[in-house]
Amino acid sequence: MKKTVSLVLVAIAGIAIVACGPSKEEIEAREKAKADSIAAVEKAKADSIAAAEAAAKAKADSIAKADSARKADSIAKAEEAKKGGKKK
């Protein structure tokens, strides 16, 4: 009788432990939330890299534009000096 009662109590305890755990739907929902979180981080990372690349390109374009304007001003001053214009 003691063995039977012990086996029944062990079985009940085992069922209670399994019943207290998360359900299949809860596990799937947790995994989906984790995957969604990872995807959001990856998207934010890609957006950040794209923004940094755009800023670097804008800086390079600005430098190139300023350099070409400086060259054009130098050429204009040199031509003016050749013609006998104002000298500074």
N, C-alpha and C positions, 0 to 999 in steps of 0.2 A: 504494500500500500504506500509506503514511504517513497519507493522508487517511482511509482505512478504519479504521485503528487509532485515530486521533484521534476519529473519529465514534463508534466503539464505546466508547472511554473516556469521552467526554462523555455518552453515553447511560447508561452504568453509573453515572457520578457523579450524573446527574439522578435515576435510579431510587433510588440510595442516599439522596439528600437527601429525596426524597418518602417513602421507606420509614422514615426516622428520625423523621418528624413524627408528631404525635398522630393516632390513628385517629379515625374518625367517632364511635365510641362514647365515646372519651375526651373529645372536644370536647363532645358532648351531655351527658356527666356533669358536666363543668366548668360548662357553662351552667346545668344544673339546680341545682348546688350554689350558684352565684351567685344564682339566682332565689330559692332557699330562704333564703339569707342575707339578701337584701333583704326578703323577707317577714317574717322573724324580727325584723329591725330595725323595720319598720313596725308590727308587733304590739306590740313593746316600747314604742315611741313612743306608740301609742294607749293602752296600759295606763297609762303614766306620766301622760298627760294626764287620763285618767279618775280616777286616784288624786289628782291635784292638784285637780281639780274637786270630788271628794268631800270632800277636806280643807277646801276653801274653803267648801263648803256646811255642813259640820259646824261650822266657826268661826262662820259667820253665824247658824246655829241657836242656838249657845251664847250668842252676844251677844244675840240676840232674847229668849232665855229669861231671861238675867240682867236685861235691861232690863224685861221684864214683871214679874219678881219685885221689882225696885226700885220700880216704879210701884205695885205692890200693897202693898208695905210703906209707901210714902209715903201712900197713901190710907188704910190702916189707922191710921197714926199721926195723920193729920188727923182722922179720925172719932173716935178716942180722945180727942183734944184737945177736940173739940166737946162730947163727953159729960162733960167735966170729969175725965178720967182723969189718969194720971200725966203730968207734963210733964218733959221732959229738958232 
